[in-house]
Amino acid sequence: MTVDPIRFADILTTASAVASYLGEPEVVAPHLLAAVAILRGESTIEELGRPVSPFVRRGSGGSAVSIPVRDLAQRWFTELGANINAALDEPAVGCLLVELQALC
């Protein structure tokens, strides 16, 4: 089965949406793992559990990003040539998943 490339920016924004959906104030590695599964069509955001109402207070401002995830994202973005439209092929997604699992 051939899998279409996934834009790196889509992984990051979907991970933020996952954290928000779950009402969690910080984007962490499991959110990125869930984002990849959603973007691959392996799961849906609804399968992650019951959403938290946007009216529930989650702290000040929007979602924060954990330092390990921020460092990983910045490094990958640099390696992808700082191209907002850069897409990861299946081998690159596999490498990213290994790094994310190591952060869990």
C-alpha positions as CSV (number, residue, x, y, z in Angstrom):
1,M,0.0,0.0,0.0
2,T,1.4,3.4,-1.0
3,V,0.9,6.2,1.5
4,D,0.7,9.8,0.3
5,P,3.3,12.2,1.7
6,I,2.1,14.2,4.7
7,R,2.9,17.9,5.1
8,F,5.0,18.5,8.2
9,A,2.9,21.6,9.0
10,D,-0.3,19.4,8.9
11,I,1.2,17.1,11.5
12,L,1.9,20.0,13.8
13,T,-1.4,21.7,13.4
14,T,-3.3,18.4,13.8
15,A,-1.4,17.7,17.0
16,S,-2.4,21.1,18.3
17,A,-6.0,20.3,17.4
18,V,-5.7,17.0,19.2
19,A,-4.5,18.7,22.4
20,S,-7.3,21.2,22.2
21,Y,-9.9,18.5,21.5
22,L,-8.7,16.7,24.7
23,G,-8.6,19.9,26.7
24,E,-4.9,19.5,27.4
25,P,-2.9,22.7,27.8
26,E,0.4,21.4,26.3
27,V,1.1,19.7,23.0
28,V,3.2,16.6,23.7
29,A,4.6,13.7,21.7
30,P,1.5,11.5,22.0
31,H,-0.5,14.3,20.3
32,L,1.9,14.2,17.3
33,L,1.6,10.4,17.2
34,A,-2.2,10.7,17.1
35,A,-2.0,13.4,14.5
36,V,0.0,11.1,12.1
37,A,-2.5,8.3,12.6
38,I,-5.4,10.7,11.9
39,L,-3.6,12.1,8.8
40,R,-2.9,8.6,7.5
41,G,-6.6,7.7,7.9
42,E,-5.8,5.1,10.6
43,S,-8.0,6.8,13.2
44,T,-10.2,9.8,13.8
45,I,-10.0,12.5,16.3
46,E,-13.3,11.3,17.8
47,E,-11.7,7.9,18.6
48,L,-9.4,9.7,21.0
49,G,-12.2,10.1,23.5
50,R,-14.8,12.6,24.5
51,P,-14.0,16.2,23.6
52,V,-13.6,18.9,26.2
53,S,-15.8,21.9,25.8
54,P,-14.1,25.0,24.5
55,F,-15.7,26.8,27.4
56,V,-13.7,24.8,30.0
57,R,-10.8,26.9,31.3
58,R,-7.4,25.5,30.3
59,G,-5.1,28.1,31.5
60,S,-4.0,31.4,30.0
61,G,-3.6,31.7,26.3
62,G,-3.6,28.9,23.7
63,S,-1.8,25.6,23.8
64,A,1.8,25.5,24.8
65,V,4.3,23.0,23.4
66,S,6.5,20.8,25.5
67,I,10.2,21.7,25.2
68,P,11.1,18.2,23.7
69,V,8.4,18.5,21.1
70,R,9.4,22.1,20.3
71,D,13.0,21.1,19.9
72,L,12.1,18.2,17.6
73,A,9.8,20.3,15.5
74,Q,12.4,23.1,15.1
75,R,15.1,20.5,14.1
76,W,12.8,18.8,11.6
77,F,11.7,22.1,10.1
78,T,15.3,23.2,9.6
79,E,16.2,19.8,8.1
80,L,13.2,20.2,5.7
81,G,14.7,23.5,4.5
82,A,12.4,25.7,6.5
83,N,9.8,25.0,3.9
84,I,6.3,25.4,5.3
85,N,5.0,23.1,2.5
86,A,7.5,20.3,3.0
87,A,6.0,16.9,3.0
88,L,7.3,13.7,4.6
89,D,7.3,10.5,2.6
90,E,6.7,7.2,4.3
91,P,10.3,6.5,5.3
92,A,10.6,10.0,6.8
93,V,7.3,9.6,8.7
94,G,8.7,6.4,10.1
95,C,11.8,8.2,11.3
96,L,9.6,10.9,12.9
97,L,7.5,8.3,14.6
98,V,10.5,6.6,16.1
99,E,11.7,9.9,17.5
100,L,8.3,10.7,18.9
101,Q,7.9,7.3,20.5
102,A,11.3,7.9,22.2
103,L,9.8,11.1,23.8
104,C,6.8,9.2,25.3
